[in-house]
Amino acid sequence: MLLINCPFCGPRAETEFSFGGPAVEKRPQDPKAMTDVDWVEYLTVVPNPMGPVREKWWHGRGCGQWLELSRDTVTHDILDAPQATK
Amino acid sequence: MQHYSFLSLARNALTGHKNWPEAWRSPPLKSEYDVIIIGAGGHGLATAYYLAKNHGVTNVAVLEKGWLGGGNVARNTVTIRSNYMRDESIPFYVKSVELFDGLSKDLNYNLMHSKRGMMDVVQTYPRMRDIRRRMLAMDIYGSTYEPMSVEDVRRKVPALTGGQEGSRLPLLGGMFHPDAAVNRHDAVAWGYARKADSYGVEVHQKTAVQSLMRDARGNICGVETNRGTVRAKKVAVVVSGHTTTLTDTVDLKLPLRTFNLTAFVSEPVKPFIDVVVNCPDIGVYFSQSDKGELVIGGAPDAGQSFRRDIKQHVFEDSVCALLELFPSFKKLKMLRQWGGHLDISHDATPILDQTDIPGLFVSAGWWGGYKAIPAGGYTLAHLLATGQRHDLAEPFGIERFKNLQFVSESGTTTAR
């Protein structure tokens, strides 16, 4: 189980959180200006490394804040202090 | 290859079982093959077998990082079924069930195949509607769902004493899927390997592929392994959760993410459940193995993962949910647990196609790939040999992402 350090509540168990999916880049302002390949890649491809990934977690059974953090997919270590999403 | 039969068993019993030949050879690794299959799991070995049997392609090496049958083919719950939702998926799994049914004879290997059927336990009305819709869709393609009343469900599995009126999720009814089966995972891997080997296919264990290689024109030309370079003009990546680990080495981006799916088994008890029991509303399913253990499948971990362990709270959630329906299981002790990491595509449907890199083939996204082993191997072999996707695997092409024509299959697997 992950121990997620919520910036508002302190360290809390993973069971208080819901997984919110990968933290992807901001949606492009004008998809029509992009090539089809880049647009499809934005829509469907998420980095899948054996290593750090950026992802969102929702502290639904706590303060209700959305957090963004980076986590190692092999060790499951949380690599930086979780940040509240803007 | 020695044919296994009552006679061969008797002959070897009389000679003290000292003269059994090796089930497959361990030949030296050559520097070039016609086809390299990366991964000697169920899908990889099945592909090698059907390549040799159906298409006469035998200059084939199956390269395996670990040992034969030690990957995800041993990390699953051996459930074989065809109760899918989409027109694109159902015929494929119907074919797989059909191939599995004749496989013991085909491979001359006892797979301990038990066609015992699966019962869905329904506890919510949305699930009931969904499952009735699937019944109609499956009916078109020769897969079967038979509605069951609450009384039918309780008669079929007397241990199901929970879910009474007034409980959190009372039992509403069920659905029986007579096509479903379980069998022995080791035997599937060994049986395919032994028969493929008899056609001349080479299986190389402890041969880890480190990267893929491209020639000057960009075509695939081989692989780098811990035992040196092996060349081939056709390379198939059949490695479950590690697909992107390999395709990243040639900068190919695929819409796949790797997750860890967990399962565990109880201590062995006397036979008391003769069907696969699936409880989709509480997210848990199980069957009783020939050894008497309950083989229980639970939910996936949240977030991408390359681990093969089980998180305590995922385990506890599955057990708590199961005890609501089967309170008598409280006395059971749990023996073993495991996870398997597997990749899921953007639309939860597999990818079985040649990639943008000529000569590089991918069979991935098998979320619940055990049931798909024979048809996955059958259709990938067809693609490797002919260059054309088999009709059954036509919907699994990679171009569906480019055209944004997704085949969304979430909800019919544990990927809920």
Contacts between the chains, C-beta under 8 A, distances in Angstrom:
chain1	res1	chain2	res2	distance
A	1	B	311	5.6
A	1	B	312	5.8
A	1	B	313	5.2
A	13	B	313	7.7
A	14	B	302	7.4
A	14	B	311	7.8
A	14	B	313	6.8
A	15	B	313	5.2
A	18	B	302	7.7
A	19	B	302	3.4
A	19	B	303	5.4
A	22	B	257	7.6
A	22	B	304	7.5
A	36	B	402	6.9
A	37	B	402	7.7
A	40	B	401	5.8
A	40	B	402	5.5
A	40	B	404	7.0
A	41	B	253	6.1
A	43	B	346	7.9
A	43	B	404	7.4
A	44	B	255	3.9
A	44	B	346	4.2
A	44	B	401	5.1
A	45	B	253	4.9
A	45	B	254	7.1
A	45	B	255	5.1
A	45	B	346	7.8
A	46	B	255	7.7
A	46	B	257	5.6
A	48	B	244	4.3
A	48	B	256	6.0
A	48	B	257	5.2
A	48	B	258	5.6
A	48	B	304	6.4
A	48	B	343	7.3
A	49	B	244	7.8
A	49	B	248	7.4
A	50	B	245	6.1
A	50	B	306	5.1
A	53	B	303	7.7
A	53	B	304	5.5
A	55	B	303	5.7
A	55	B	304	7.7
A	71	B	303	6.7
A	73	B	258	7.1
A	73	B	303	7.8
A	73	B	304	4.8
A	73	B	305	5.6
A	73	B	306	5.0
A	73	B	307	7.9
A	74	B	306	4.9
A	74	B	307	6.7
A	76	B	305	7.1
A	76	B	307	6.6
